[in-house]
Amino acid sequence: MRNNRWGLIPLALCLALSLAGCSQKAPEETGDGTVISSYSSDDYQTLLPHELSEGRYWRGNTNSRFDLMQMPKELIELSKQHFSVKDNYLQAGQILEYEDIQELQRYESSDHSYGLNPSGNFEISDAIILERPYIVYGIVEIDFIAKEDQKTLNGISVGILMNSSVTSGDSTVQIPQDKLYTYASTIGRKLERYFRNKAEVDADLPIYITFYSSNSTSSSVPGAFIGQGLFTSRSGQFTPIEEQWVLIPSDQATALDGVLSSQFSTVKAGVKDFMPENVNIIGKARYTNDTADYLKITVTVQAKSYTEIYSLMQLLNELSANFSSTDMELIIEIKQLEETVMILHREKGTMKTTVLDIS
């Protein structure tokens, strides 16, 4: 049995504006804490009292604008394939402390053998060699606690956040994904060894490690997961993840998925016909194994009245049927002067939509 400090488990706030809706059940008292109802049966429960992760106090330099929220959100979803919602509570990471995070994000050296950044040159190609690039800028840890015994740690999920573009002299160099994945596979095993040296981590404890490649500051979309591996008793291996975010409309989107691009164009034309002035519509789609599984569309307007916004959302609700795939989660938000006022949500597996007015 893995006994440690797992009695203090963090709160997952039930957002009043959650698109999926929130349970109104009273918190359930347990021997070690208070169970907070999850958004749905497909999501993890957490407990009160809340204990912060020390990892939240340290983050290295990064070019990323989107990923400090997007990456942990996706990491939780990926973790469900290894740590069941039925049997586990979710907890902010408690193994790595502030000093651990700092140590791991150092450059490797004789004094810092567990530093995850390269000790010397990093070869991108025969013509491009980077000198000690700062690649690893963050470590995200999530812990999974047994529902049967809230003092038992059932597993750990870890995300290694990496800069895909680094500064070299006066220029910015893009690191090819295959080079980044190869490097991450090496430091990922080092990170697993680091966890195994912790007193709270047994040799057979499942540790799920992922690699996340962040985009540059100029990018309009988040980065993506590029690799994963589950390790138990030092056994396991890394495999690539085929994931990317695409801006719609764009040449990349058209080349990757002409059908979705065409559907988006139909929706955009409908919006333009309804409100031809002062309207902008843009989409961000996530592709996993070349299939779109998430699409968020933002419609920014300068409406003159609430009725215009109300009618526009009614139209968008009808137009959303153009996105015919039920393998994709769909979100459409209306922004009035940069403030979100209405949101449409459609879960995977259904064509049913929910509209939330937060004006």
C-alpha positions as CSV (number, residue, x, y, z in Angstrom):
1,M,0.0,0.0,0.0
2,R,1.3,3.4,-0.9
3,N,0.6,5.5,2.2
4,N,1.6,9.2,2.3
5,R,0.0,12.6,2.5
6,W,-2.9,12.1,0.2
7,G,-5.6,13.1,2.6
8,L,-5.5,16.7,1.5
9,I,-6.9,16.8,-2.1
10,P,-7.8,19.9,-4.0
11,L,-11.1,21.4,-4.9
12,A,-12.5,21.3,-8.5
13,L,-14.8,24.3,-8.5
14,C,-18.1,23.7,-10.2
15,L,-18.3,26.7,-12.5
16,A,-21.6,28.5,-12.5
17,L,-21.2,29.0,-16.2
18,S,-20.1,25.4,-17.1
19,L,-21.5,24.5,-20.4
20,A,-22.1,20.9,-19.3
21,G,-24.1,22.0,-16.3
22,C,-23.2,21.4,-12.7
23,S,-24.6,18.9,-10.2
24,Q,-26.6,20.4,-7.4
25,K,-25.8,17.5,-5.0
26,A,-24.6,18.5,-1.5
27,P,-20.9,17.7,-0.9
28,E,-20.4,14.2,0.4
29,E,-18.4,13.8,3.6
30,T,-15.8,11.1,3.8
31,G,-13.3,10.1,6.4
32,D,-10.5,12.2,4.9
33,G,-12.3,15.0,3.1
34,T,-15.4,16.3,1.3
35,V,-16.1,14.9,-2.2
36,I,-17.0,17.6,-4.7
37,S,-19.4,16.4,-7.4
38,S,-17.8,16.4,-10.9
39,Y,-19.3,18.1,-13.9
40,S,-20.4,14.7,-15.3
41,S,-19.8,11.0,-14.8
42,D,-17.0,11.3,-17.4
43,D,-15.0,13.7,-15.2
44,Y,-12.8,13.2,-12.1
45,Q,-14.1,14.1,-8.7
46,T,-11.8,16.0,-6.3
47,L,-11.9,16.6,-2.5
48,L,-11.8,19.4,0.0
49,P,-9.7,20.7,1.7
50,H,-7.6,22.1,-1.1
51,E,-3.8,21.8,-1.2
52,L,-1.9,23.7,-3.7
53,S,0.8,22.2,-5.9
54,E,4.2,23.8,-5.4
55,G,4.8,23.5,-9.1
56,R,2.4,26.4,-9.6
57,Y,5.0,28.8,-8.3
58,W,7.6,28.2,-10.9
59,R,7.6,28.3,-14.7
60,G,10.7,28.9,-16.9
61,N,10.9,31.1,-19.9
62,T,8.6,30.2,-22.7
63,N,7.4,31.6,-26.0
64,S,3.9,30.1,-25.5
65,R,0.8,32.2,-25.1
66,F,-1.8,29.5,-24.9
67,D,-0.4,26.4,-23.3
68,L,-0.3,26.9,-19.5
69,M,-4.1,26.1,-19.4
70,Q,-4.5,24.1,-22.6
71,M,-1.8,21.6,-21.9
72,P,-3.0,20.5,-18.3
73,K,-6.6,20.4,-19.6
74,E,-5.7,17.9,-22.3
75,L,-3.4,16.0,-20.0
76,I,-6.3,15.2,-17.7
77,E,-8.3,13.9,-20.7
78,L,-5.3,11.7,-21.9
79,S,-4.9,10.4,-18.4
80,K,-8.4,8.8,-18.4
81,Q,-7.1,6.0,-20.6
82,H,-4.8,4.9,-17.7
83,F,-6.5,6.2,-14.5
84,S,-10.2,5.6,-14.4
85,V,-12.6,8.2,-13.4
86,K,-14.6,5.6,-11.5
87,D,-11.7,4.5,-9.2
88,N,-9.7,7.7,-8.7
89,Y,-9.9,11.2,-7.4
90,L,-7.9,14.0,-9.1
91,Q,-5.3,16.0,-7.2
92,A,-2.8,18.7,-8.1
93,G,0.7,17.4,-8.1
94,Q,2.2,16.9,-4.6
95,I,5.4,14.9,-5.4
96,L,7.5,17.6,-7.1
97,E,8.3,20.5,-4.8
98,Y,9.5,24.0,-5.8
99,E,13.1,23.0,-5.7
100,D,12.4,19.9,-7.8
101,I,10.8,21.9,-10.5
102,Q,13.8,24.4,-10.6
103,E,16.3,21.5,-10.6
104,L,14.6,19.7,-13.5
105,Q,14.5,22.8,-15.6
106,R,18.2,23.4,-15.3
107,Y,20.8,22.6,-17.9
108,E,22.3,19.2,-17.4
109,S,25.8,19.4,-15.8
110,S,28.0,17.5,-13.3
111,D,26.2,19.4,-10.5
112,H,22.8,19.0,-12.0
113,S,22.6,15.5,-13.4
114,Y,18.8,15.6,-13.6
115,G,18.6,18.8,-15.5
116,L,16.4,18.3,-18.5
117,N,17.8,21.0,-20.8
118,P,20.8,20.0,-22.9
119,S,24.3,20.3,-21.5
120,G,25.9,21.3,-24.8
121,N,25.2,21.6,-28.5
122,F,21.8,20.5,-29.9
123,E,22.0,19.4,-33.6
124,I,19.0,20.2,-35.7
125,S,20.6,19.5,-39.0
126,D,24.1,19.3,-40.6
127,A,23.9,23.1,-41.1
128,I,22.2,24.2,-37.8
129,I,23.6,23.4,-34.4
130,L,22.2,25.2,-31.3
131,E,24.4,25.9,-28.3
132,R,22.6,24.9,-25.1
133,P,19.0,25.8,-26.2
134,Y,16.4,26.3,-23.5
135,I,13.9,23.6,-24.5
136,V,12.2,22.4,-21.3
137,Y,10.4,25.2,-19.6
138,G,7.8,23.5,-17.5
139,I,6.7,20.3,-15.7
140,V,3.0,19.7,-15.0
141,E,2.2,16.9,-12.5
142,I,-1.3,15.5,-11.7
143,D,-1.9,12.8,-9.1
144,F,-4.6,10.2,-8.9
145,I,-5.8,9.1,-5.5
146,A,-7.7,5.8,-4.8
147,K,-11.3,6.2,-3.9
148,E,-11.1,3.1,-1.8
149,D,-8.4,4.6,0.4
150,Q,-7.7,8.3,0.1
151,K,-4.2,7.9,1.5
152,T,-3.2,5.7,-1.4
153,L,-1.5,7.1,-4.5
154,N,-2.7,5.2,-7.6
155,G,-0.7,7.0,-10.2
156,I,0.9,10.1,-11.6
157,S,0.6,11.9,-14.9
158,V,3.3,14.3,-16.0
159,G,3.6,16.7,-18.9
160,I,7.0,18.0,-20.1
161,L,6.4,21.4,-21.7
162,M,8.9,22.2,-24.4
163,N,9.7,25.2,-26.6
164,S,9.5,24.2,-30.3
165,S,11.2,27.5,-31.3
166,V,14.3,28.9,-29.6
167,T,16.5,31.9,-30.0
168,S,19.9,31.5,-31.6
169,G,21.9,34.7,-31.9
170,D,19.7,37.2,-33.5
171,S,17.3,34.7,-35.1
172,T,14.6,32.2,-34.0
173,V,15.0,28.6,-34.9
174,Q,12.2,26.1,-35.2
175,I,13.1,22.6,-33.9
176,P,11.7,19.8,-36.1
177,Q,9.1,17.7,-34.3
178,D,11.1,14.5,-34.9
179,K,14.1,16.0,-33.2
180,L,12.1,17.3,-30.3
181,Y,10.4,13.9,-29.9
182,T,13.8,12.0,-29.9
183,Y,15.2,14.4,-27.3
184,A,12.0,14.2,-25.2
185,S,12.2,10.4,-25.2
186,T,15.6,10.5,-23.6
187,I,14.8,13.1,-20.9
188,G,11.4,11.4,-20.3
189,R,13.2,8.4,-18.9
190,K,15.4,10.6,-16.8
191,L,12.3,12.2,-15.4
192,E,10.8,8.8,-14.5
193,R,14.0,7.9,-12.6
194,Y,13.8,11.2,-10.7
195,F,10.2,10.4,-9.6
196,R,11.2,6.8,-8.6
197,N,13.8,8.3,-6.2
198,K,11.1,10.0,-4.3
199,A,10.0,8.3,-1.0
200,E,6.3,8.6,-1.9
201,V,6.7,6.7,-5.2
202,D,6.9,2.9,-5.3
203,A,8.8,1.0,-7.9
204,D,5.6,-0.3,-9.4
205,L,3.6,2.9,-9.3
206,P,2.2,3.8,-12.8
207,I,3.7,7.0,-14.1
208,Y,2.2,8.4,-17.3
209,I,4.6,10.8,-19.1
210,T,3.7,13.1,-22.0
211,F,5.6,15.5,-24.2
212,Y,4.0,18.8,-25.2
213,S,5.5,21.1,-27.9
214,S,4.5,24.8,-27.5
215,N,4.1,27.2,-30.3
216,S,5.8,30.5,-30.7
217,T,4.4,33.9,-29.6
218,S,3.4,34.6,-33.2
219,S,1.2,31.6,-33.4
220,S,-2.6,31.9,-33.2
221,V,-3.1,28.4,-32.0
222,P,-1.9,26.3,-29.1
223,G,0.9,23.7,-29.3
224,A,0.3,20.0,-29.3
225,F,1.2,16.7,-27.6
226,I,3.8,14.8,-29.5
227,G,4.5,11.7,-27.4
228,Q,3.4,9.6,-24.4
229,G,4.4,6.6,-22.4
230,L,3.2,4.7,-19.3
231,F,5.8,3.3,-17.0
232,T,5.5,0.7,-14.3
233,S,8.5,-0.9,-12.5
234,R,10.7,0.9,-15.0
235,S,9.0,-0.9,-17.9
236,G,7.3,0.9,-20.7
237,Q,8.1,2.9,-23.8
238,F,7.3,6.1,-25.5
239,T,5.1,6.4,-28.6
240,P,4.3,9.4,-30.8
241,I,1.0,11.3,-30.6
242,E,-0.3,12.7,-33.8
243,E,-1.9,16.0,-32.8
244,Q,-2.1,19.5,-34.2
245,W,-4.1,22.7,-34.0
246,V,-5.2,24.5,-37.2
247,L,-6.5,28.0,-37.8
248,I,-9.6,28.2,-40.0
249,P,-9.7,29.7,-42.5
250,S,-6.2,29.0,-43.7
251,D,-4.4,27.2,-46.5
252,Q,-3.2,24.6,-44.0
253,A,-6.8,23.9,-43.0
254,T,-8.0,23.6,-46.6
255,A,-5.2,21.2,-47.4
256,L,-5.7,19.1,-44.3
257,D,-9.5,18.9,-44.3
258,G,-11.4,20.4,-47.2
259,V,-14.7,19.2,-45.9
260,L,-14.5,21.0,-42.6
261,S,-13.1,24.1,-44.3
262,S,-16.1,24.1,-46.6
263,Q,-18.5,23.7,-43.8
264,F,-16.8,26.7,-42.0
265,S,-17.1,28.8,-45.1
266,T,-20.9,28.1,-45.3
267,V,-21.3,29.2,-41.6
268,K,-19.2,32.3,-42.2
269,A,-21.2,33.3,-45.2
270,G,-24.4,32.9,-43.3
271,V,-23.1,35.2,-40.5
272,K,-21.9,37.7,-43.0
273,D,-25.3,37.8,-44.7
274,F,-27.0,38.4,-41.4
275,M,-24.6,41.0,-40.1
276,P,-22.3,42.2,-42.9
277,E,-20.7,45.0,-41.0
278,N,-18.2,44.8,-38.0
279,V,-18.2,41.1,-37.7
280,N,-15.2,38.7,-37.6
281,I,-15.3,34.9,-37.5
282,I,-12.4,32.6,-36.9
283,G,-12.0,29.0,-35.9
284,K,-9.4,26.8,-34.2
285,A,-9.6,23.1,-34.8
286,R,-7.7,20.3,-33.1
287,Y,-6.8,17.2,-35.2
288,T,-5.8,13.9,-33.6
289,N,-4.6,11.3,-36.1
290,D,-5.7,13.6,-38.9
291,T,-9.3,13.7,-37.6
292,A,-10.9,16.9,-36.2
293,D,-12.1,16.2,-32.6
294,Y,-12.5,19.8,-31.3
295,L,-13.6,23.0,-33.0
296,K,-14.0,26.4,-31.4
297,I,-15.4,29.3,-33.4
298,T,-15.2,32.9,-32.2
299,V,-17.6,35.4,-33.7
300,T,-16.7,39.0,-32.7
301,V,-19.3,41.6,-33.4
302,Q,-20.1,45.3,-32.6
303,A,-23.8,44.9,-32.2
304,K,-26.1,47.9,-31.7
305,S,-28.6,46.0,-29.5
306,Y,-29.1,42.9,-27.5
307,T,-31.7,41.7,-30.0
308,E,-29.0,41.6,-32.7
309,I,-26.9,39.3,-30.6
310,Y,-29.9,37.2,-29.6
311,S,-30.9,36.7,-33.2
312,L,-27.3,36.0,-34.3
313,M,-27.0,33.1,-31.8
314,Q,-30.3,31.7,-33.1
315,L,-28.8,31.8,-36.5
316,L,-25.6,30.2,-35.4
317,N,-27.6,27.5,-33.7
318,E,-29.1,26.6,-37.0
319,L,-25.9,27.0,-38.9
320,S,-24.1,24.7,-36.5
321,A,-25.8,21.7,-38.2
322,N,-23.5,22.2,-41.1
323,F,-20.8,20.6,-39.0
324,S,-22.2,17.2,-39.5
325,S,-19.5,15.1,-37.7
326,T,-20.5,13.9,-34.2
327,D,-16.9,12.9,-33.6
328,M,-16.1,16.5,-32.8
329,E,-16.8,18.7,-29.9
330,L,-18.1,22.1,-31.0
331,I,-18.0,25.5,-29.3
332,I,-19.2,28.8,-30.8
333,E,-18.8,32.0,-28.8
334,I,-20.1,35.4,-29.6
335,K,-18.0,38.3,-28.4
336,Q,-19.3,41.8,-28.2
337,L,-16.4,44.3,-27.9
338,E,-14.0,41.5,-26.8
339,E,-16.4,40.3,-24.0
340,T,-18.0,36.9,-24.4
341,V,-21.8,37.3,-24.2
342,M,-23.2,34.0,-25.6
343,I,-21.8,30.5,-26.0
344,L,-23.1,27.5,-27.9
345,H,-21.8,24.0,-27.0
346,R,-22.2,20.6,-28.7
347,E,-20.7,17.6,-27.1
348,K,-19.1,14.7,-29.0
349,G,-21.6,12.0,-30.0
350,T,-24.6,14.2,-30.5
351,M,-26.1,17.0,-32.6
352,K,-27.9,18.5,-29.6
353,T,-26.7,22.0,-28.7
354,T,-26.8,24.0,-25.5
355,V,-26.8,27.8,-25.6
356,L,-25.6,29.9,-22.6
357,D,-26.4,33.6,-22.3
358,I,-23.9,35.3,-20.1
359,S,-24.5,38.9,-21.2
